[in-house]
Amino acid sequence: MDADKISRLRITEKQEFTPGGPRRWKPVAALLLLVSALLLALVAHWQGLLSPSVTVRATSVGWIYPSQVLTDFNASGYVVAQRKAAVASKGTGRLEYLGVREGSTVKEGQVLARLENDDLKAERDQIKAQLASARSDLVRAETELRTSELNYNRLKDLLQRRAISQLDFEIGQDRYLKARVS
């Protein structure tokens, strides 16, 4: 049986070799891959992706000894202020903020310190509420005065025509006078 298989393994002369067969595409594919890699590298370089992100400057470091440092002028003493200013607060309280130190230079309008003022804020809010209440009472009193004045004039007219009693008129007049006083 092996001899049978061997006899069948003959190359016929009908098959001819054609150029551009299966082996020919490998070098072309390698060349295309190389060209595309080069193009990709050029585009990345133009976009700045291949450049360093931080420029580093190199320098040298050396030892310095105190004897190497020269001083131009050395003196000892103390400083005296030209003007003395005292600062005081009209109110008392605990210090919440201190914006300067002793000897600091300050400018006009600068906040030097701040005292706790929560109790003053609460008192201010209470007074605002009382003011709002008083304004509301004033509006109510003005409305009541207008109403009682209109009613008084109406009752006066009715009394002249003798459509109401003197007692009803006096009650209306009394309400009007009370509204004017308050």
TAGI-V519097 format. One line per field, one symbol per residue. phi: phi as a letter, one per 40 degrees, with the letter a starting at -180 (. if undefined). psi: psi as a letter, one per 40 degrees, with the letter a starting at -180 (. if undefined). burial: 1 if it has 16 or more other C-alpha atoms within 10 Angstrom, else 0. Layout:
phi: ???
psi: ???
burial: ???
This chain:
phi: .ccccccccbcccccbcbcgcccccccccccccccccccccccccccgcccccbcbccabbbcbbdccccbcababiabbccbbbbbabcbbicccabcbbcgccbbcgcccabccbccccccccccccccccccccccccccccccccccccccccccccfcbcccccccccccccccccc
psi: dddddddefihiedhihhifadedddddddddddddddddddddddeedeiidhhhhiiihihhidedhhidhhiiaihhidihhihiidiiihhdhheiiheihiihehhdihihfdddddddddddddddddddddddddddddddddddddddddddefeiidddddddddddddddd.
burial: 00000000000000000000000000000000000000000000000000000000000000000000000000000000000000000000000000000000000000000000000000000000000000000000100110011011001100100000000010011011001000
